Each structure stands twice: as structure tokens, then as C-alpha cells.
Amino acid sequence: MNWPTIIVAAVVAAIFAAIIIASIRNKKKGKTSCSCGCSGCAMEGTCHSKK
């Protein structure tokens, strides 16, 4: 492999890792990845458990 390929692969891997880490941190904080605005949804009780 040549250097540009290695650099691009490293950047893509770093972005992927950052997304995964952010997702794990949000889950631990109790935040949801749902962006639909579930406050008016009929399935809100099953989708988001009450703590």
C-alpha cells in the first residue's frame, strides 16, 4: 500500500471510532439516538423505558 491509501484509511478508522465512542458515551448518559421526537409517538412507552 502507498502512503495516501494508509492516511485515508487511518482517517476513516478514526472517524468511525469517534462515532462509536460518542454513541457509547451517550448510551451511558441515558441519551437516545432516536431523533424522531418521540414525545407524541404511540410507541414511546415501549421504545424508551422509564427509569
ZADREN-832852 format. One record per residue: residue number from 1; residue in one letter; chain; x, y, z of N, C-alpha, C, O, CB in turn. Coordinates in nm, 3 decimals, always signed. Glycine has a CB too. Layout:
residues N
<r pos="NUM" code="A" unit="A" n_u="X" n_v="Y" n_w="Z" ca_u="X" ca_v="Y" ca_w="Z" c_u="X" c_v="Y" c_w="Z" o_u="X" o_v="Y" o_w="Z" cb_u="X" cb_v="Y" cb_w="Z"/>
...
This chain:
residues 51
<r pos="1" code="M" unit="A" n_u="+0.085" n_v="-0.118" n_w="+0.000" ca_u="+0.000" ca_v="+0.000" ca_w="+0.000" c_u="+0.089" c_v="+0.124" c_w="+0.000" o_u="+0.200" o_v="+0.123" o_w="+0.053" cb_u="-0.096" cb_v="+0.000" cb_w="+0.122"/>
<r pos="2" code="N" unit="A" n_u="+0.037" n_v="+0.229" n_w="-0.059" ca_u="+0.113" ca_v="+0.353" ca_w="-0.061" c_u="+0.064" c_v="+0.447" c_w="+0.051" o_u="-0.039" o_v="+0.423" o_w="+0.112" cb_u="+0.101" cb_v="+0.421" cb_w="-0.197"/>
<r pos="3" code="W" unit="A" n_u="+0.140" n_v="+0.553" n_w="+0.075" ca_u="+0.111" ca_v="+0.642" ca_w="+0.188" c_u="-0.027" c_v="+0.708" c_w="+0.181" o_u="-0.095" o_v="+0.712" o_w="+0.284" cb_u="+0.215" cb_v="+0.748" cb_w="+0.195"/>
<r pos="4" code="P" unit="A" n_u="-0.071" n_v="+0.760" n_w="+0.068" ca_u="-0.205" ca_v="+0.820" ca_w="+0.066" c_u="-0.316" c_v="+0.723" c_w="+0.105" o_u="-0.412" o_v="+0.761" o_w="+0.172" cb_u="-0.233" cb_v="+0.876" cb_w="-0.072"/>
<r pos="5" code="T" unit="A" n_u="-0.304" n_v="+0.600" n_w="+0.063" ca_u="-0.403" ca_v="+0.499" ca_w="+0.099" c_u="-0.403" c_v="+0.474" c_w="+0.249" o_u="-0.509" o_v="+0.462" o_w="+0.310" cb_u="-0.378" cb_v="+0.369" cb_w="+0.023"/>
<r pos="6" code="I" unit="A" n_u="-0.286" n_v="+0.466" n_w="+0.308" ca_u="-0.274" ca_v="+0.443" ca_w="+0.452" c_u="-0.331" c_v="+0.561" c_w="+0.530" o_u="-0.399" o_v="+0.542" o_w="+0.630" cb_u="-0.127" cb_v="+0.419" cb_w="+0.491"/>
<r pos="7" code="I" unit="A" n_u="-0.302" n_v="+0.682" n_w="+0.484" ca_u="-0.352" ca_v="+0.801" ca_w="+0.554" c_u="-0.504" c_v="+0.809" c_w="+0.547" o_u="-0.569" o_v="+0.837" o_w="+0.647" cb_u="-0.291" cb_v="+0.928" cb_w="+0.494"/>
<r pos="8" code="V" unit="A" n_u="-0.561" n_v="+0.784" n_w="+0.430" ca_u="-0.706" ca_v="+0.787" ca_w="+0.416" c_u="-0.771" c_v="+0.679" c_w="+0.501" o_u="-0.873" o_v="+0.703" o_w="+0.566" cb_u="-0.747" cb_v="+0.770" cb_w="+0.269"/>
<r pos="9" code="A" unit="A" n_u="-0.714" n_v="+0.560" n_w="+0.503" ca_u="-0.768" ca_v="+0.451" ca_w="+0.585" c_u="-0.761" c_v="+0.487" c_w="+0.732" o_u="-0.854" o_v="+0.457" o_w="+0.807" cb_u="-0.691" cb_v="+0.321" cb_w="+0.558"/>
<r pos="10" code="A" unit="A" n_u="-0.653" n_v="+0.551" n_w="+0.776" ca_u="-0.640" ca_v="+0.592" ca_w="+0.916" c_u="-0.743" c_v="+0.698" c_w="+0.953" o_u="-0.800" o_v="+0.694" o_w="+1.062" cb_u="-0.498" cb_v="+0.644" cb_w="+0.944"/>
<r pos="11" code="V" unit="A" n_u="-0.767" n_v="+0.792" n_w="+0.864" ca_u="-0.867" ca_v="+0.896" ca_w="+0.890" c_u="-1.007" c_v="+0.836" c_w="+0.899" o_u="-1.084" o_v="+0.870" o_w="+0.988" cb_u="-0.862" cb_v="+1.004" cb_w="+0.779"/>
<r pos="12" code="V" unit="A" n_u="-1.040" n_v="+0.748" n_w="+0.807" ca_u="-1.171" ca_v="+0.683" ca_w="+0.809" c_u="-1.187" c_v="+0.600" c_w="+0.937" o_u="-1.294" o_v="+0.602" o_w="+0.998" cb_u="-1.189" cb_v="+0.593" cb_w="+0.683"/>
<r pos="13" code="A" unit="A" n_u="-1.085" n_v="+0.528" n_w="+0.977" ca_u="-1.091" ca_v="+0.449" ca_w="+1.100" c_u="-1.107" c_v="+0.539" c_w="+1.222" o_u="-1.180" o_v="+0.504" o_w="+1.315" cb_u="-0.965" cb_v="+0.362" cb_w="+1.114"/>
<r pos="14" code="A" unit="A" n_u="-1.040" n_v="+0.654" n_w="+1.224" ca_u="-1.052" ca_v="+0.746" ca_w="+1.337" c_u="-1.192" c_v="+0.805" c_w="+1.346" o_u="-1.247" o_v="+0.819" o_w="+1.455" cb_u="-0.949" cb_v="+0.859" cb_w="+1.324"/>
<r pos="15" code="I" unit="A" n_u="-1.251" n_v="+0.839" n_w="+1.232" ca_u="-1.389" ca_v="+0.891" ca_w="+1.232" c_u="-1.486" c_v="+0.783" c_w="+1.279" o_u="-1.574" o_v="+0.812" o_w="+1.360" cb_u="-1.428" cb_v="+0.940" cb_w="+1.090"/>
<r pos="16" code="F" unit="A" n_u="-1.470" n_v="+0.663" n_w="+1.232" ca_u="-1.556" ca_v="+0.551" ca_w="+1.273" c_u="-1.544" c_v="+0.527" c_w="+1.424" o_u="-1.646" o_v="+0.508" o_w="+1.491" cb_u="-1.519" cb_v="+0.423" cb_w="+1.196"/>
<r pos="17" code="A" unit="A" n_u="-1.423" n_v="+0.528" n_w="+1.476" ca_u="-1.402" ca_v="+0.508" ca_w="+1.620" c_u="-1.465" c_v="+0.621" c_w="+1.701" o_u="-1.523" o_v="+0.596" o_w="+1.806" cb_u="-1.251" cb_v="+0.499" cb_w="+1.652"/>
<r pos="18" code="A" unit="A" n_u="-1.455" n_v="+0.745" n_w="+1.653" ca_u="-1.514" ca_v="+0.859" ca_w="+1.724" c_u="-1.667" c_v="+0.847" c_w="+1.730" o_u="-1.728" o_v="+0.880" o_w="+1.831" cb_u="-1.475" cb_v="+0.991" cb_w="+1.655"/>
<r pos="19" code="I" unit="A" n_u="-1.728" n_v="+0.800" n_w="+1.622" ca_u="-1.873" ca_v="+0.781" ca_w="+1.620" c_u="-1.914" c_v="+0.674" c_w="+1.719" o_u="-2.011" o_v="+0.691" o_w="+1.793" cb_u="-1.921" cb_v="+0.744" cb_w="+1.479"/>
<r pos="20" code="I" unit="A" n_u="-1.842" n_v="+0.564" n_w="+1.722" ca_u="-1.873" ca_v="+0.455" ca_w="+1.815" c_u="-1.856" c_v="+0.500" c_w="+1.959" o_u="-1.941" o_v="+0.471" o_w="+2.044" cb_u="-1.784" cb_v="+0.333" cb_w="+1.787"/>
<r pos="21" code="I" unit="A" n_u="-1.748" n_v="+0.570" n_w="+1.989" ca_u="-1.723" ca_v="+0.618" ca_w="+2.125" c_u="-1.831" c_v="+0.716" c_w="+2.169" o_u="-1.880" o_v="+0.708" o_w="+2.282" cb_u="-1.584" cb_v="+0.684" cb_w="+2.135"/>
<r pos="22" code="A" unit="A" n_u="-1.869" n_v="+0.808" n_w="+2.081" ca_u="-1.975" ca_v="+0.903" ca_w="+2.115" c_u="-2.107" c_v="+0.832" c_w="+2.140" o_u="-2.182" o_v="+0.870" o_w="+2.230" cb_u="-1.991" cb_v="+1.006" cb_w="+2.002"/>
<r pos="23" code="S" unit="A" n_u="-2.135" n_v="+0.730" n_w="+2.062" ca_u="-2.258" ca_v="+0.653" ca_w="+2.081" c_u="-2.259" c_v="+0.581" c_w="+2.216" o_u="-2.361" o_v="+0.579" o_w="+2.284" cb_u="-2.276" cb_v="+0.552" cb_w="+1.968"/>
<r pos="24" code="I" unit="A" n_u="-2.147" n_v="+0.523" n_w="+2.254" ca_u="-2.138" ca_v="+0.453" ca_w="+2.382" c_u="-2.153" c_v="+0.552" c_w="+2.497" o_u="-2.223" o_v="+0.524" o_w="+2.594" cb_u="-2.004" cb_v="+0.378" cb_w="+2.394"/>
<r pos="25" code="R" unit="A" n_u="-2.087" n_v="+0.667" n_w="+2.488" ca_u="-2.098" ca_v="+0.769" ca_w="+2.594" c_u="-2.241" c_v="+0.818" c_w="+2.608" o_u="-2.290" o_v="+0.834" o_w="+2.720" cb_u="-2.005" cb_v="+0.887" cb_w="+2.565"/>
<r pos="26" code="N" unit="A" n_u="-2.309" n_v="+0.842" n_w="+2.496" ca_u="-2.448" ca_v="+0.887" ca_w="+2.502" c_u="-2.538" c_v="+0.782" c_w="+2.564" o_u="-2.629" o_v="+0.815" o_w="+2.640" cb_u="-2.499" cb_v="+0.923" cb_w="+2.363"/>
<r pos="27" code="K" unit="A" n_u="-2.513" n_v="+0.656" n_w="+2.533" ca_u="-2.595" ca_v="+0.549" ca_w="+2.590" c_u="-2.575" c_v="+0.541" c_w="+2.741" o_u="-2.672" o_v="+0.520" o_w="+2.814" cb_u="-2.561" cb_v="+0.414" cb_w="+2.524"/>
<r pos="28" code="K" unit="A" n_u="-2.452" n_v="+0.557" n_w="+2.788" ca_u="-2.424" ca_v="+0.554" ca_w="+2.931" c_u="-2.489" c_v="+0.672" c_w="+3.003" o_u="-2.528" o_v="+0.660" o_w="+3.120" cb_u="-2.274" cb_v="+0.555" cb_w="+2.956"/>
<r pos="29" code="K" unit="A" n_u="-2.501" n_v="+0.786" n_w="+2.935" ca_u="-2.564" ca_v="+0.904" ca_w="+2.994" c_u="-2.716" c_v="+0.897" c_w="+2.987" o_u="-2.785" o_v="+0.982" o_w="+3.043" cb_u="-2.515" cb_v="+1.030" cb_w="+2.923"/>
<r pos="30" code="G" unit="A" n_u="-2.769" n_v="+0.796" n_w="+2.921" ca_u="-2.913" ca_v="+0.780" ca_w="+2.910" c_u="-2.974" c_v="+0.853" c_w="+2.793" o_u="-3.097" o_v="+0.858" o_w="+2.780" cb_u="-2.977" cb_v="+0.824" cb_w="+3.035"/>
<r pos="31" code="K" unit="A" n_u="-2.892" n_v="+0.911" n_w="+2.709" ca_u="-2.943" ca_v="+0.980" ca_w="+2.591" c_u="-2.978" c_v="+0.875" c_w="+2.487" o_u="-2.923" o_v="+0.765" o_w="+2.485" cb_u="-2.840" cb_v="+1.082" cb_w="+2.536"/>
<r pos="32" code="T" unit="A" n_u="-3.070" n_v="+0.911" n_w="+2.401" ca_u="-3.113" ca_v="+0.818" ca_w="+2.298" c_u="-3.063" c_v="+0.864" c_w="+2.162" o_u="-3.038" o_v="+0.983" o_w="+2.141" cb_u="-3.266" cb_v="+0.805" cb_w="+2.298"/>
<r pos="33" code="S" unit="A" n_u="-3.048" n_v="+0.773" n_w="+2.071" ca_u="-3.009" ca_v="+0.807" ca_w="+1.935" c_u="-3.132" c_v="+0.832" c_w="+1.848" o_u="-3.120" o_v="+0.862" o_w="+1.730" cb_u="-2.923" cb_v="+0.697" cb_w="+1.874"/>
<r pos="34" code="C" unit="A" n_u="-3.247" n_v="+0.820" n_w="+1.908" ca_u="-3.373" ca_v="+0.840" ca_w="+1.835" c_u="-3.390" c_v="+0.990" c_w="+1.808" o_u="-3.385" o_v="+1.070" o_w="+1.902" cb_u="-3.495" cb_v="+0.784" cb_w="+1.915"/>
<r pos="35" code="S" unit="A" n_u="-3.408" n_v="+1.026" n_w="+1.686" ca_u="-3.422" ca_v="+1.167" ca_w="+1.651" c_u="-3.560" c_v="+1.200" c_w="+1.596" o_u="-3.578" o_v="+1.302" o_w="+1.529" cb_u="-3.316" cb_v="+1.207" cb_w="+1.551"/>
<r pos="36" code="C" unit="A" n_u="-3.656" n_v="+1.114" n_w="+1.623" ca_u="-3.787" ca_v="+1.134" ca_w="+1.563" c_u="-3.877" c_v="+1.221" c_w="+1.649" o_u="-3.986" o_v="+1.256" o_w="+1.604" cb_u="-3.853" cb_v="+1.001" cb_w="+1.539"/>
<r pos="37" code="G" unit="A" n_u="-3.836" n_v="+1.257" n_w="+1.770" ca_u="-3.923" ca_v="+1.335" ca_w="+1.856" c_u="-4.034" c_v="+1.249" c_w="+1.911" o_u="-4.150" o_v="+1.268" o_w="+1.877" cb_u="-3.981" cb_v="+1.455" cb_w="+1.781"/>
<r pos="38" code="C" unit="A" n_u="-4.000" n_v="+1.155" n_w="+1.995" ca_u="-4.092" ca_v="+1.051" ca_w="+2.039" c_u="-4.197" c_v="+1.097" c_w="+2.140" o_u="-4.277" o_v="+1.014" o_w="+2.185" cb_u="-4.015" cb_v="+0.940" cb_w="+2.097"/>
<r pos="39" code="S" unit="A" n_u="-4.199" n_v="+1.223" n_w="+2.178" ca_u="-4.294" ca_v="+1.266" ca_w="+2.281" c_u="-4.439" c_v="+1.245" c_w="+2.240" o_u="-4.524" o_v="+1.226" o_w="+2.326" cb_u="-4.271" cb_v="+1.410" cb_w="+2.315"/>
<r pos="40" code="G" unit="A" n_u="-4.468" n_v="+1.249" n_w="+2.112" ca_u="-4.604" ca_v="+1.230" ca_w="+2.066" c_u="-4.628" c_v="+1.094" c_w="+2.002" o_u="-4.735" o_v="+1.070" o_w="+1.946" cb_u="-4.640" cb_v="+1.337" cb_w="+1.969"/>
<r pos="41" code="C" unit="A" n_u="-4.531" n_v="+1.007" n_w="+2.010" ca_u="-4.540" ca_v="+0.877" ca_w="+1.943" c_u="-4.622" c_v="+0.779" c_w="+2.027" o_u="-4.612" o_v="+0.778" o_w="+2.149" cb_u="-4.399" cb_v="+0.820" cb_w="+1.917"/>
<r pos="42" code="A" unit="A" n_u="-4.702" n_v="+0.698" n_w="+1.961" ca_u="-4.783" ca_v="+0.599" ca_w="+2.031" c_u="-4.696" c_v="+0.488" c_w="+2.092" o_u="-4.740" o_v="+0.423" o_w="+2.187" cb_u="-4.885" cb_v="+0.539" cb_w="+1.935"/>
<r pos="43" code="M" unit="A" n_u="-4.578" n_v="+0.465" n_w="+2.041" ca_u="-4.491" ca_v="+0.359" ca_w="+2.089" c_u="-4.384" c_v="+0.411" c_w="+2.187" o_u="-4.287" o_v="+0.341" o_w="+2.215" cb_u="-4.423" cb_v="+0.290" cb_w="+1.971"/>
<r pos="44" code="E" unit="A" n_u="-4.400" n_v="+0.533" n_w="+2.239" ca_u="-4.300" ca_v="+0.593" ca_w="+2.326" c_u="-4.271" c_v="+0.507" c_w="+2.449" o_u="-4.156" o_v="+0.497" o_w="+2.491" cb_u="-4.344" cb_v="+0.731" cb_w="+2.369"/>
<r pos="45" code="G" unit="A" n_u="-4.371" n_v="+0.447" n_w="+2.506" ca_u="-4.353" ca_v="+0.365" ca_w="+2.627" c_u="-4.270" c_v="+0.241" c_w="+2.603" o_u="-4.197" o_v="+0.198" o_w="+2.692" cb_u="-4.487" cb_v="+0.324" cb_w="+2.681"/>
<r pos="46" code="T" unit="A" n_u="-4.278" n_v="+0.182" n_w="+2.487" ca_u="-4.200" ca_v="+0.062" ca_w="+2.458" c_u="-4.063" c_v="+0.096" c_w="+2.403" o_u="-3.968" o_v="+0.019" o_w="+2.421" cb_u="-4.273" cb_v="-0.025" cb_w="+2.360"/>
<r pos="47" code="C" unit="A" n_u="-4.052" n_v="+0.208" n_w="+2.338" ca_u="-3.924" ca_v="+0.247" ca_w="+2.277" c_u="-3.828" c_v="+0.299" c_w="+2.383" o_u="-3.709" o_v="+0.267" o_w="+2.381" cb_u="-3.947" cb_v="+0.354" cb_w="+2.169"/>
<r pos="48" code="H" unit="A" n_u="-3.878" n_v="+0.379" n_w="+2.476" ca_u="-3.795" ca_v="+0.442" ca_w="+2.579" c_u="-3.845" c_v="+0.401" c_w="+2.716" o_u="-3.951" o_v="+0.446" o_w="+2.760" cb_u="-3.795" cb_v="+0.595" cb_w="+2.565"/>
<r pos="49" code="S" unit="A" n_u="-3.771" n_v="+0.316" n_w="+2.784" ca_u="-3.813" ca_v="+0.270" ca_w="+2.915" c_u="-3.801" c_v="+0.383" c_w="+3.016" o_u="-3.709" o_v="+0.464" o_w="+3.007" cb_u="-3.731" cb_v="+0.149" cb_w="+2.960"/>
<r pos="50" code="K" unit="A" n_u="-3.891" n_v="+0.387" n_w="+3.109" ca_u="-3.889" ca_v="+0.488" ca_w="+3.216" c_u="-3.798" c_v="+0.439" c_w="+3.326" o_u="-3.806" o_v="+0.323" o_w="+3.367" cb_u="-4.032" cb_v="+0.517" cb_w="+3.271"/>
<r pos="51" code="K" unit="A" n_u="-3.711" n_v="+0.526" n_w="+3.375" ca_u="-3.618" ca_v="+0.488" ca_w="+3.482" c_u="-3.665" c_v="+0.542" c_w="+3.613" o_u="-3.601" o_v="+0.521" o_w="+3.716" cb_u="-3.478" cb_v="+0.536" cb_w="+3.453"/>
